[in-house]
Amino acid sequence: MTVSREDAVRVLRKWASEKSPLSAILMVDGASVCFSGFMANLPGNVALVAHSGDSGKVVELLLGLTTFEHFEYSEVRDASPSVRESVERHAIAALVMKSKAAQCTLYQLPS
């Protein structure tokens, strides 16, 4: 369902406070990057999804939330039983953020 930017920020803050594991997919001009991590912080209108591996390397996805114009949020529990059964072990919810130039999808993963 379509949600407001403020609703999207509430979802992101909830995921940050719960330390929910996330999977992030960013698509820009035919290229995409995917990784898993956690919402590191949410100062103002910026979201930071970060992952650090055993080697100490860090992957960070910094999202300027004001650049996104359209937000969609869905939870697996609201899906039809057949969809829920096939998806619920992989994701709990999804937040899709779109602009003219990019799309970012964040999946809340089961703990």
C-alpha positions as CSV (number, residue, x, y, z in Angstrom):
1,M,0.0,0.0,0.0
2,T,1.1,3.5,-0.6
3,V,2.3,5.3,2.5
4,S,3.5,8.8,3.3
5,R,7.2,9.8,3.8
6,E,6.4,10.2,7.5
7,D,5.0,6.7,7.7
8,A,8.1,5.3,5.9
9,V,10.3,7.1,8.5
10,R,8.3,5.6,11.3
11,V,8.8,2.1,9.8
12,L,12.5,2.7,9.4
13,R,12.8,4.0,13.0
14,K,10.9,0.9,14.3
15,W,13.3,-1.4,12.4
16,A,16.3,0.6,13.8
17,S,15.0,0.4,17.4
18,E,14.2,-3.3,17.1
19,K,17.6,-4.0,15.4
20,S,15.7,-5.9,12.7
21,P,17.9,-7.6,10.1
22,L,17.3,-6.1,6.7
23,S,18.0,-6.9,3.1
24,A,18.6,-3.9,0.8
25,I,18.3,-3.6,-3.0
26,L,19.2,-0.3,-4.6
27,M,18.6,0.0,-8.4
28,V,19.9,3.0,-10.3
29,D,20.1,3.3,-14.1
30,G,20.0,-0.4,-14.8
31,A,22.6,-1.3,-12.1
32,S,21.8,-2.8,-8.7
33,V,23.5,-3.5,-5.5
34,C,22.2,-5.9,-2.8
35,F,23.3,-6.7,0.7
36,S,22.0,-7.5,4.2
37,G,22.5,-5.4,7.3
38,F,20.8,-3.3,9.9
39,M,19.4,0.2,10.1
40,A,22.3,1.9,11.8
41,N,20.8,5.3,12.5
42,L,18.2,7.7,11.2
43,P,19.2,11.3,11.8
44,G,16.6,13.6,10.3
45,N,15.7,12.6,6.7
46,V,18.7,10.2,6.2
47,A,18.6,6.5,6.6
48,L,21.8,4.4,6.9
49,V,21.7,0.7,6.4
50,A,25.1,-0.9,7.3
51,H,26.8,-4.3,7.3
52,S,30.2,-5.2,8.7
53,G,31.7,-8.5,7.9
54,D,34.3,-10.7,9.7
55,S,37.0,-9.0,7.7
56,G,36.0,-5.6,9.2
57,K,34.9,-4.2,5.9
58,V,31.8,-2.2,6.1
59,V,29.1,-1.7,3.4
60,E,26.9,1.3,4.0
61,L,23.9,2.5,2.1
62,L,23.0,6.1,2.8
63,L,19.6,7.1,1.7
64,G,18.4,10.7,1.5
65,L,14.7,10.2,2.2
66,T,13.7,13.6,0.7
67,T,14.9,12.4,-2.8
68,F,12.3,9.6,-2.8
69,E,8.8,10.6,-4.0
70,H,6.8,7.4,-3.7
71,F,6.7,4.9,-0.8
72,E,5.0,1.5,-0.6
73,Y,4.9,-0.7,2.5
74,S,3.6,-4.2,2.8
75,E,3.6,-6.9,5.4
76,V,3.6,-10.6,4.6
77,R,0.8,-11.3,7.2
78,D,-1.5,-9.2,4.9
79,A,-0.8,-11.4,1.9
80,S,-3.0,-14.3,0.7
81,P,-2.4,-17.6,2.4
82,S,-0.6,-19.1,-0.6
83,V,1.8,-16.1,-0.9
84,R,2.3,-15.8,2.9
85,E,3.3,-19.5,3.1
86,S,6.0,-19.2,0.4
87,V,7.4,-15.8,1.5
88,E,7.2,-15.6,5.3
89,R,10.4,-17.6,6.0
90,H,12.3,-15.1,3.8
91,A,10.7,-11.7,4.7
92,I,8.3,-10.1,7.2
93,A,7.7,-6.8,5.5
94,A,9.0,-4.6,2.6
95,L,9.4,-0.9,2.1
96,V,9.8,0.3,-1.4
97,M,11.1,3.8,-2.0
98,K,11.0,5.3,-5.5
99,S,12.4,8.4,-7.2
100,K,12.7,9.3,-10.9
101,A,16.3,8.0,-10.9
102,A,16.3,5.1,-8.4
103,Q,14.4,2.5,-6.5
104,C,15.4,1.1,-3.1
105,T,13.6,-1.9,-1.5
106,L,14.2,-2.8,2.1
107,Y,13.1,-6.2,3.3
108,Q,12.7,-6.8,7.0
109,L,14.1,-10.3,7.5
110,P,13.0,-12.9,10.1
111,S,15.3,-12.8,13.2
